[in-house]
Amino acid sequence: MANMAQAIRMALHYGEEKLGVKEIFGEDVGPPLGGVFTATQGLKTAWNSPLDERGIIGAAIGLAWAGQRPVAEVQFVDYIFNAIDLLKIAAVGSWSSGGTFKTPMVVMTPTGSGIHGSIYHSHSFDSIATKLHGMKVVCPSTPLDAYGLMISAIKDDNPVLYLKPKALLRTKGEGLIPGEPSDERQLRDMIDAPIGDRSQWKPRWPDLQEFEIPLGKAKVSKPGTGVTAVTHGRMAPITLEVARQLSTEGAGEVEVIDLRTLIPYDWDTITGSIRKTGRVIFINEETEITNFGEHLIRRVVDELFYELKARPRLLAAKAAPGIGLSPNLEYATTPQRPDVERVLREMLSEP
């Protein structure tokens, strides 16, 4: 089965062939590397830009306003901060022009911790991204979701910020992408570039099929009645693993909701689950102060207070300026599996 980087690559190829994508660009996006995580390897319209995040975002805006559907990459989300004003321009263009200036562009960038990238390669961007009103924000946790969300992002007339969890780009999914060969070795031989000389290499793409995941639709990864766990990105598979373990032990049933899209978020799915369980926790790896989950807790308290059986909770990263290189420092800063298990056990047992 495809890993997430391969899934994104196949979605971008489908975009080139079927959806009118003519420009895929960013730092090391083109040959020979094909992206620092190989998510753009072998794509015919991929090219290398200068190391200039503002130039990358500015070029994407211009291409989108000229009628194209570009896909631009910022190599790590840690380096997107100097282009926030341009992202804001992209986000408000359609609204401020009364719909005249549609901005069908995708900005993809690896986000989050989990690769021991230290202070300059471990940032999360969720909370800042959700303040760019007018821009849609997605963050997949499985290869199939990554494929479907990318196709929907390319087709959308609004700018979409596509956050790729760094720690999940090599993880494999539980389901095949439509058109993907069932033998993962065959897929690797078809679309992964060889190590060494790649000057004569060309990918052999499978017969990929269109598969869309609507932007703004969450996924119930596991149903449950004891507590609702709302998560996304790197923390989604961790939360799901813990929920399955607790169910097997008979400790309680956790309903796991994978947001997939942060803006617009699926409030109907969240509220339906909370009305069933009466308990909710929001789990992500963004720092705890001004966390996106805090907004969701505020809305829960405003609209569902009298349906709660226990206080809503947030499990997030500590409010530190960055993440240290040592694994011990990273584990102490961002939520890990034992943290998820501890807090879910506490919530399931809370009177």
Secondary structure, 3 states (H helix, E strand, C coil): CCEHHHHHHHHHHHHHHHCCCCCEEECCCCCCCCCCCCCCCCCCCEEECCCCHHHHHHHHHHHHHCCCCCEEECCCHHHCHHHHHHHHHHHHHHHHCCCCCCCCCEEEEEECCCCCCHHHCCCCCHHHHCCCCCCEEECCCCHHHHHHHHHHHHHCCCCEEEEEEHHHCCCECCCCCCCCCCCHHHHHHHHCCCCCCCCCCCCCCCCCCCCCCCCCCCEEEECCCCEEEEECCCHHHHHHHHHHHHHHHCCCCEEEEECCEEECCCHHHHHHHHHHHCCEEEEEEEECCCCHHHHHHHHHHHHHHHHCCCCCEEEEECCCCCCCCCHHHHHHHCCCHHHHHHHHHHHHHCC
